[in-house]
């Protein structure tokens, strides 16, 4: 009797597995929705590019659903059916920074999502106003340490990528970084261009046009490799600061409990479009580079980034505003 029950259970499990595999092969049979943050942001740009190219890959509409408040898109995704028809494009802030800033969030990055793949990453540039005499990173560090009151660093706002990177820079070099918060990366960069602040970290797509025009100086990129569209700018390690690497990154996720077979299908398709020459070209124009990998690698990356940012936030005493 027991053997008969085991045999029946094995058949049922095999049937469920076969059904899930069949569903993943026929997916999608209707429009797919990608939730993301506010419009006209880099996260929005990345979301629209991945939606456009997945739609072409699948032959079905893929619609971007922008949510004005940062917490809403992941919260809605977390509560959606795990059937592949509601996905999330999120950035490092939502997945690895906010959990260390807020005791309570309407979503749990570690439990509510099934990571699919990293999509893109954007390095930052350490830049300064031309009045700063330093010609390279070593000279800039020496210059900064000579300033008795420290050096003003323009940030996009509290706990943003630029703010956290400037705190990493402080911890790596001992430079007295004085954070000056602005409302967004564009405003922070214009403060450096205009000489209101001396330096700061800025996203590539914002800073590079000003660097090329000679309005600001660029010392190094924060990625492990030189940026393809600015190969003349060294990495932080090449310029003299070892073990300094950080990027602003974006990834694709599904609700938790999405069947593994469907996650595998989504991962394969996402990698195909992310690694296409068309996608790479568009990302480079936006100061980003394609980044794709397995769901397991993306999950491990999210967790490691969360640990790293938590340490930075705690050491710097950063509080939400």
C-alpha positions in Angstrom: 0.0 0.0 0.0 2.8 2.4 1.0 4.7 1.6 -2.2 1.5 2.2 -4.2 1.1 5.6 -2.5 4.7 6.6 -3.3 4.3 5.6 -6.9 1.1 7.7 -7.2 2.9 10.7 -5.5 5.8 10.4 -7.9 3.5 10.5 -10.9 1.6 13.5 -9.5 4.9 15.4 -8.9 6.2 14.5 -12.3 2.9 15.7 -13.8 3.2 19.1 -12.0 6.8 19.5 -13.1 5.9 18.7 -16.7 3.0 21.2 -16.5 5.2 23.9 -15.2 7.8 23.2 -18.0 5.1 23.3 -20.6 3.7 26.6 -19.3 7.2 28.1 -19.4 7.6 27.0 -23.0 4.3 28.6 -24.1 4.8 31.8 -22.1 3.7 34.5 -22.6 0.2 34.1 -24.0 -0.9 37.6 -22.9 0.7 41.0 -22.3 3.3 41.3 -19.6 3.6 44.2 -17.2 6.9 45.5 -15.8 6.6 47.7 -12.7 9.3 50.3 -11.9 9.8 53.6 -10.3 9.1 57.2 -11.4 9.2 58.2 -15.1 12.2 60.1 -16.6 14.7 58.4 -14.4 17.5 56.0 -15.4 15.5 53.1 -13.9 12.7 54.1 -16.2 15.0 54.2 -19.2 16.4 50.8 -18.5 12.8 49.4 -17.9 11.6 50.7 -21.2 14.5 49.3 -23.1 14.2 45.8 -21.6 10.4 45.9 -22.1 10.8 46.9 -25.8 13.2 44.2 -26.5 11.4 41.4 -24.6 8.2 42.4 -26.4 10.0 41.9 -29.7 11.5 38.6 -28.5 8.1 37.3 -27.3 5.8 38.8 -29.9 3.5 40.1 -27.1 3.1 43.5 -25.6 5.3 44.3 -22.6 4.0 47.4 -20.8 6.0 49.6 -18.4 3.9 50.6 -15.3 5.6 53.6 -13.6 4.9 54.2 -9.9 5.7 57.6 -8.5 6.7 56.5 -5.0 9.8 54.3 -4.9 8.3 51.8 -2.5 5.1 51.2 -4.5 6.5 49.2 -7.5 8.2 46.5 -5.4 5.3 46.3 -3.0 2.8 45.7 -5.8 5.1 43.2 -7.5 5.5 41.3 -4.2 1.7 41.0 -3.9 1.2 39.9 -7.5 0.5 36.4 -8.8 3.8 34.4 -9.4 2.8 33.7 -13.0 5.4 35.8 -14.9 2.9 38.4 -16.0 4.0 41.0 -13.4 7.7 41.7 -13.3 9.8 44.3 -11.6 12.8 46.4 -12.8 14.5 47.7 -9.7 17.7 49.4 -8.8 20.3 49.1 -6.1 18.6 51.7 -3.9 15.3 49.8 -3.6 16.9 46.3 -3.2 20.1 46.9 -1.1 20.0 50.4 0.4 16.5 51.1 1.7 16.4 47.9 3.8 19.3 49.3 5.8 17.6 52.7 6.2 14.1 51.8 7.1 12.9 49.5 9.8 9.7 48.8 8.0 9.1 48.5 4.3 6.0 47.3 2.4 8.2 44.7 0.8 11.1 42.4 1.9 13.9 42.2 -0.7 15.2 39.0 0.7 11.8 37.1 0.7 9.3 38.7 -1.7 11.1 38.3 -5.0 12.6 35.7 -7.3 15.7 37.3 -8.9 15.9 36.8 -12.7 19.0 38.6 -13.8 21.1 41.7 -13.4 20.4 43.9 -16.4 22.8 46.9 -16.4 25.2 48.8 -14.2 26.4 52.4 -14.4 29.7 53.5 -12.8 30.1 56.9 -11.3 32.8 59.5 -12.0 34.7 61.4 -9.3 34.7 64.9 -10.7 35.7 68.3 -9.6 35.4 72.0 -10.6 38.3 73.1 -12.8 39.5 75.4 -10.1 40.8 72.4 -8.1 44.5 72.2 -8.9 44.8 68.4 -8.8 45.5 66.8 -12.2 44.9 63.2 -11.1 43.4 61.1 -8.2 46.5 61.0 -6.1 46.8 64.8 -6.3 43.2 65.2 -5.5 43.4 63.1 -2.4 46.5 65.2 -1.3 44.7 68.4 -2.1 41.6 67.3 -0.1 43.6 66.4 2.9 45.2 69.9 3.0 41.7 71.5 3.3 41.3 72.2 7.0 37.5 72.3 6.7 37.3 69.4 4.4 36.0 69.3 0.8 32.3 69.8 -0.1 31.0 66.9 -2.1 27.7 67.5 -4.0 25.2 64.6 -3.6 21.9 63.7 -5.3 20.4 63.5 -1.8 20.6 61.5 1.4 21.5 57.8 0.9 21.6 58.1 -2.9 24.3 56.4 -4.9 26.5 59.5 -5.0 26.1 60.1 -1.2 27.0 56.5 -0.4 29.9 56.5 -2.8 31.3 59.7 -1.2 31.1 57.9 2.1 33.0 54.9 0.7 35.6 57.4 -0.5 35.9 58.9 2.9 36.4 55.5 4.5 38.9 54.4 1.9 41.1 57.6 1.9 40.6 59.4 5.1 39.5 62.5 3.2 37.2 64.8 5.2 34.2 64.6 2.9 31.6 67.2 3.6 28.3 66.0 2.0 26.1 68.7 0.5 22.7 67.3 -0.5 20.8 68.5 -3.6 17.5 67.5 -5.1 18.7 65.0 -7.7 21.9 64.1 -9.5 21.4 66.8 -12.2 21.3 69.6 -9.6 24.3 68.2 -7.7 26.4 68.1 -10.9 25.4 71.6 -11.9 26.6 72.8 -8.5 30.0 71.3 -9.3 30.0 72.8 -12.8 29.2 76.2 -11.4 31.8 76.0 -8.6 29.2 76.1 -5.8 30.8 72.8 -4.5 34.3 71.5 -5.3 33.7 67.9 -6.1 31.5 64.9 -6.0 30.5 61.5 -7.6 28.2 61.7 -10.5 26.6 59.1 -12.7 28.3 58.7 -16.0 25.5 59.8 -18.3 25.2 63.1 -16.4 28.9 63.9 -16.0 30.5 62.7 -19.2 29.2 65.4 -21.5 30.5 68.1 -19.1 33.9 66.3 -18.9 34.2 66.2 -22.7 33.3 69.9 -22.9 36.0 70.7 -20.3 33.6 72.1 -17.8 34.7 69.7 -15.0 37.6 67.4 -14.4 37.3 63.6 -14.1 39.7 61.6 -12.0 38.4 58.0 -12.0 35.5 55.7 -12.6 34.1 53.6 -9.8 33.7 50.4 -11.8 36.3 47.5 -12.0 36.9 48.2 -15.7 37.2 51.4 -17.7 34.0 52.6 -19.2 33.8 51.7 -22.9 32.7 55.2 -24.0 35.4 56.9 -21.9 38.4 54.7 -22.1 40.8 57.5 -21.2 39.5 57.7 -17.6 41.2 55.2 -15.3 39.5 53.1 -12.7 39.9 54.0 -9.0 42.3 51.0 -8.6 44.4 52.1 -11.6 44.5 55.7 -10.2 45.7 54.5 -6.8 42.8 53.5 -4.6 42.6 49.7 -4.3 39.5 47.7 -3.5 37.2 50.6 -4.4 34.4 49.5 -6.7 30.7 50.4 -6.7 28.1 50.9 -9.4 24.5 51.9 -9.7 22.8 48.8 -10.9 19.5 47.5 -12.2 17.9 44.1 -12.2 14.8 42.1 -13.3 12.8 40.2 -10.7 9.5 38.3 -10.4 7.3 37.7 -7.4 8.5 35.0 -5.0 7.2 31.5 -5.7 7.4 32.0 -9.5 8.1 28.4 -10.8 11.8 27.7 -11.3 11.2 26.6 -14.9 9.6 30.0 -15.7 12.4 31.9 -14.0 14.8 29.9 -16.2 12.9 30.9 -19.3 12.8 34.6 -18.2 16.5 34.5 -17.5 17.4 33.1 -20.9 15.3 35.6 -22.7 16.5 38.5 -20.6 20.2 37.6 -21.2 19.5 37.4 -25.0 18.1 40.9 -25.1 20.6 42.4 -22.7 23.6 41.1 -24.6 22.3 42.2 -28.0 24.3 44.9 -29.8 21.2 47.1 -30.0 20.7 47.0 -26.2 24.4 47.5 -25.5 24.4 50.6 -27.8 21.4 52.2 -26.0 22.8 51.5 -22.6 26.2 53.0 -23.5 24.4 56.2 -24.6 22.9 56.3 -21.1 26.2 55.8 -19.3 25.5 52.2 -18.5 26.8 48.8 -19.6 24.9 45.5 -20.0 25.3 43.1 -17.0 23.6 39.7 -17.1 24.0 36.4 -15.3 22.1 33.6 -13.6 19.3 34.0 -11.1 21.5 32.5 -8.4 24.3 35.0 -9.1 21.9 37.9 -9.0 20.5 36.8 -5.7 23.9 36.5 -4.2 24.9 39.9 -5.5 21.8 41.6 -4.0 22.7 40.0 -0.6 26.3 41.0 -0.7 25.5 44.6 -1.8 23.0 44.8 1.1 25.6 43.8 3.6 28.1 46.3 2.1 25.7 49.3 2.0 24.6 48.5 5.6 28.1 48.9 6.8 28.6 52.2 5.0 25.3 53.6 6.3 26.1 52.5 9.9 29.6 53.9 9.8 28.5 57.2 8.3 25.5 57.5 10.6 23.2 58.1 7.6 19.5 58.5 8.5 16.4 58.7 6.2 15.0 62.2 5.6 
